[in-house]
Amino acid sequence: MRTHTIPIQLFVGADYRFLLTVYGMCGATPHYSCIFCKVAQSERLDMKTNWVIDMTIDEMEANVKVKKYGCVHKPLSNVDLTHVVPDELHILLRIIDKLISNIIKFMLYTRISLHVFRAAVSHLRVT
């Protein structure tokens, strides 16, 4: 009887809050709350910040000992973070957040009032 070895890669896709719990993070609102990077809360809105996805399971386990980068518990999963997929809702919320922020900045920069803005986009059908 012949045996075949089939390589399997495991990917995890879940709600971000669940991912934070599984990977031992303290939550979504603290100073450091990303399972993928080490960007502080004060730097999240700065698009010039170099967001490098460089957090590893080994780093998370080491950071638990010193309570660094939001790691408070040992990760429950050893699935590499390059195989973790956050849910679409949180990705879209970030995109919408940036879009609204850019619209407000544009309005302030060009001094367009909200009344003029509403009149300009009134023909768009947004649901």
C-alpha positions in Angstrom: 0.0 0.0 0.0 1.4 3.4 -1.0 1.0 6.4 1.2 0.9 10.0 0.0 1.8 13.0 2.0 -0.4 16.0 1.3 0.8 19.3 2.8 -2.0 21.2 4.5 -1.9 24.9 5.4 -4.3 26.1 8.1 -5.8 29.5 7.9 -7.9 31.2 10.5 -10.6 33.7 9.7 -12.7 35.2 12.4 -14.2 38.3 14.0 -11.4 40.6 15.2 -12.5 40.5 18.8 -12.3 36.8 18.7 -8.8 36.9 17.1 -7.7 39.3 19.9 -8.9 36.8 22.5 -7.3 33.8 20.8 -4.0 35.5 20.4 -3.9 36.8 24.0 -4.3 40.5 23.3 -6.0 42.7 25.9 -8.6 44.2 23.5 -9.3 46.5 20.6 -9.1 49.8 22.5 -5.7 49.8 24.4 -2.6 51.6 23.3 -1.4 48.6 21.3 -4.3 46.5 19.9 -3.2 45.0 16.7 -2.3 41.3 16.4 -0.3 42.0 13.2 1.9 45.0 14.0 3.4 47.2 16.8 1.8 50.5 15.8 0.6 52.5 18.8 -2.9 54.0 19.0 -1.4 57.5 18.6 0.2 56.5 15.3 -2.8 54.7 13.7 -4.3 57.7 12.0 -0.9 58.8 10.6 -0.8 57.4 7.1 3.0 58.2 6.9 3.7 55.6 9.6 5.4 52.6 8.2 3.0 49.8 9.2 5.0 46.6 9.1 3.3 43.3 9.7 6.0 41.8 11.7 4.4 40.3 14.9 5.1 36.6 15.4 3.7 34.0 17.8 7.1 33.8 19.5 7.2 37.5 20.0 3.7 37.4 21.5 4.7 34.8 23.9 7.8 36.8 24.9 5.8 40.0 25.2 3.3 38.3 27.6 6.1 38.0 30.2 6.8 41.8 30.1 3.2 42.9 29.2 4.3 44.6 26.0 2.4 45.5 22.8 -0.9 44.6 24.4 0.0 40.9 24.9 -1.5 39.8 28.2 -2.0 36.1 27.8 -0.2 33.3 25.9 -1.8 32.8 22.5 -4.2 29.9 22.4 -3.4 29.1 18.8 0.0 28.5 17.2 -1.3 29.4 13.7 1.1 31.8 12.2 -0.2 35.4 11.9 0.5 35.3 8.1 -2.3 32.8 8.0 -4.9 34.9 9.9 -7.6 36.7 8.0 -9.6 39.4 9.7 -13.3 39.6 8.9 -14.4 41.8 6.0 -16.5 44.1 8.3 -13.5 45.4 10.2 -11.5 45.9 7.0 -14.5 47.9 5.5 -15.0 49.9 8.7 -11.4 51.1 8.4 -11.8 52.0 4.8 -15.1 53.9 5.5 -13.4 55.6 8.5 -10.6 56.9 6.2 -13.1 57.9 3.5 -15.2 60.0 5.9 -12.1 61.5 7.4 -10.8 62.5 4.0 -14.2 64.0 3.1 -14.2 66.1 6.2 -10.6 67.2 5.7 -11.5 68.2 2.1 -14.5 70.2 3.2 -12.5 72.0 5.8 -9.6 72.6 3.4 -11.9 74.0 0.6 -14.2 75.6 3.1 -17.3 73.9 1.7 -20.2 74.1 4.0 -22.3 71.1 4.9 -25.3 72.7 3.1 -23.3 73.0 -0.1 -21.9 69.5 0.2 -25.4 68.0 0.7 -26.7 69.9 -2.4 -23.7 68.6 -4.4 -24.3 65.0 -3.6 -28.1 65.0 -3.4 -28.4 63.2 -6.7 -26.4 60.2 -5.4 -28.5 57.3 -4.2 -26.8 56.1 -1.1 -28.5 53.3 0.8 
